[in-house]
Amino acid sequence: MSRHAWFIKLGLDTTPLYATNLIADYVSSGIPNSLSIAHKVFDQVPLKDTTLWTSLISAYARSNQPHKALNLFSRMLHQSQSNPDATALPNHFVFTAVARAIASTPQHLKLGQNLHAHVIKSGFLLGNIIVETAFLDLYSKCGVVECARTVFDEMSSRNLVTWNAVISGYVQNGQECEGLELFYRMKCREFYVPDEYSIATVLSGCVYVQDLLLGMQVHGYAFVSGFESSCRSSIANMYFYCSRVESAEEVFVGTERDLVSKLVKVRGYVYNHMYAYALKYILSMENAVEILVMDQTIFVPLLSACAKMHLLNAGKQVHGLFSTLDDSYRTARLLEESRAIIGSALIDMYSKCSDIDKARKVFESWLPEPHVPLWNSLLSGYINNGLIEDAKRLFEHMPEKTIVSWTSMMTGYVQKNLPGEGLNLLAKMYSGEESTRLEGNCLTFVVALEACSHLTDLDKGKQVHAKIIRALPDADDNVAVGTALVDMYSKSGNLCYTLGLFDAMEEKNVVSWTCAIMGFAVHGFAFQALETFQRMVNMGINPNEVTFTAVLTACSHCGLVDEGIQYFTQMRKRYGLIPEEEHYTCLIDLLGRNGRLEEAWHLVEGMEENHISDGCSTGAIWAALLGACQLYENVEIGKKVAEKMMEEEIQLSTASVALSNVYAAAGMWNEVYGVRESWRKKGHADGEPGLSRICAQPH
């Protein structure tokens, strides 16, 4: 810089005043390595004053290089303590800059606490609103919001920045309700006038607690106060995440060229599962590449949209665009922090589009970088594509396993009907050394309980339940864990304990209610099942298809024919649910067990007219009717059903055996012989083997 050359010529570059001006010039210039040059200017000054130290420490803190800022501050303190005559003593500007640096590195919280004590001892804190606010912000960003609140409560005076800092601290640390209460106190009791930062922070809090009404009120205040345009993205984001897409789109009317607005729109569409809208919107842009360069994390929702819609070609195009930007020198550094996240999203997209070979190639292209999310994504990809052996090999070679890795592998075993292997893996996870042992989360134990349900192993289920109580004291509030416990105990036959657990659940969803209903149904307590169903409906929870399977099962097990027909009709007419194979199977079984074979036959014949869902297999339905024909020795209908099954090649072995038994029950031995001969000649003599499982109980 010409100014720097001029100062060197005059011999002023080593004077603190002029060196401070030069540092400010370099920091604001934006030229490459400007901070390094500024640091060299700083080092050439033999006698540094407080202002010079402050300028470089602040520059490093603002440039997200906290370690260099802290190192400089340490040198400054050492110099001032070793030289009693030194003029470079820390002041409130230095302490504020250092507090900002520590706030961006939460692992240095202890250093921040020591600095706080030093400032109090030095007398800079008392009554200095700038320093107090800086330490309040430090504690908030380090996740110690209680300390931030203590600083806030002890302040003799506050300004709007102070209020914004403490409200933001609560919102960012997952205590949104406290933050919203403080906002109310600030505006309505202390009469501070919120600015655009206050509004953006409160709208974020509304998103987390899904408080649409308060969000709309804040939007109204922003409109009246003239902040709507500056807070437009925050307002639209609130509407998107409260599932008010049309309101969000209205906020953006007139800002079609604004890049930030476009980013918020894409994320909002993906959040609301409007994947086609998100992709169509991106494709309609003239400057889509510009948006991707501006915010590289937008690749993730785009790839999620492709994965959800199984759009492999569109996903490949997004992948190609990412590769192009990644190869560009200008954007490679911008993408550096996002690469692992985008890589995981790419693997997930290819896996869900059933191109596991391409997912594996993406994974291999990232090696040898040991990013755990990449390993976990490929592990999930193998499991979702049914490649359990590949998943097992990958799991064994993982350089680092997180709780996500263990839970995913357990899920794979349970999905492949290997629940015992899943429970063995859980035991192995807890068998390591205490220093390296991982603690399971709610999802881990939900999978473990599902494995116990498959095994109907009450003893192991109780062990998992005991572990949940010890390891996750807050699991009582988790609806997924509660539902899994209800399901496990009901399938293991312990209905009294099931009912106690179910009633103790603070929150219940349709899955929870369905598990309780099914528990009663499969054990023959039809009236309790139907009573539970009625309780659910009375609480305003709409049943789903699985709920009606449970209800019809209850009716079938206890011969409640008229009630079963009534619920089957109600399912379609009242709730708009299309009957699936299991619903027809339950109803046919119910009618057949009670000798109403003609009704059952007409129901099966009219399945297409009754709008049975597309692609529904009817094998179990025909088999249920054929079994009823055998029970009541109805040769006429049994023969028609068996012929229909053979004609459509549905469960040929089952049909032949059942028809043979129908004839045998009616004493028609010639026909029995004919069916069995025909069966052997057509090569269907080898039926599917049965399977039994016994869980040995400890003595």
Protein Blocks (a to p, Z undefined) as FASTA:
>chain_A
ZZlmmmmmnopmmgmklmmmmmmmmmmnopghklmmmmmmmmmpmbacfklmmmmmmmmm
mnopaklmmmmmmmmmmmmmmmmkbcbdcdfklmmmmmmmmmmmmklmmmmmmmmmmmmm
nopmgopaklmmmmmmmmmmnopamlmmmmmmmpmbdcfklmmmmmmmmmmnopamlmmm
mmmmmmmmnopacdfklmmmmmmmmmmnopaklmmmmmmmmmmnopmmmmmmmmmmmmmm
nopaklmmmmmgoilmpmklmmmmmmmmmmnopaklmmmmmmmpmklmmmmmmmmmlmmm
mmmmmmmnopaklmmmmmmmmmmmmmpmklmmmmmmmmmmmmmmmmmmmmmnopaklmmm
mmmmmpccfcfklmmmmmmmmmmnopaklmmmmmmmpmbdcfklmmmmmmmmmmnopakl
mmmmmmmmmmmcfklpccddfklmmmmmmmmmmnopaklmmmmmmmmmmmmmmlmmpmkl
mmmmmmmmmmnopamlmmmmmmmpmbdcfklmmmmmmmmmmnopamlmmmmmmmmmmnop
acdfklmmmmmmmmmmnopaklmmmmmmmmmmmnopacdfklmmmmmmmmmmnopamlmm
mmmmmmmmnopaehiafklmmmmmmmmmmmnopaklmmmmmmmmmmnopakllmmmmmmm
mmmmnopaklmmmmmmmmmmnopmbccddddddddddZZ
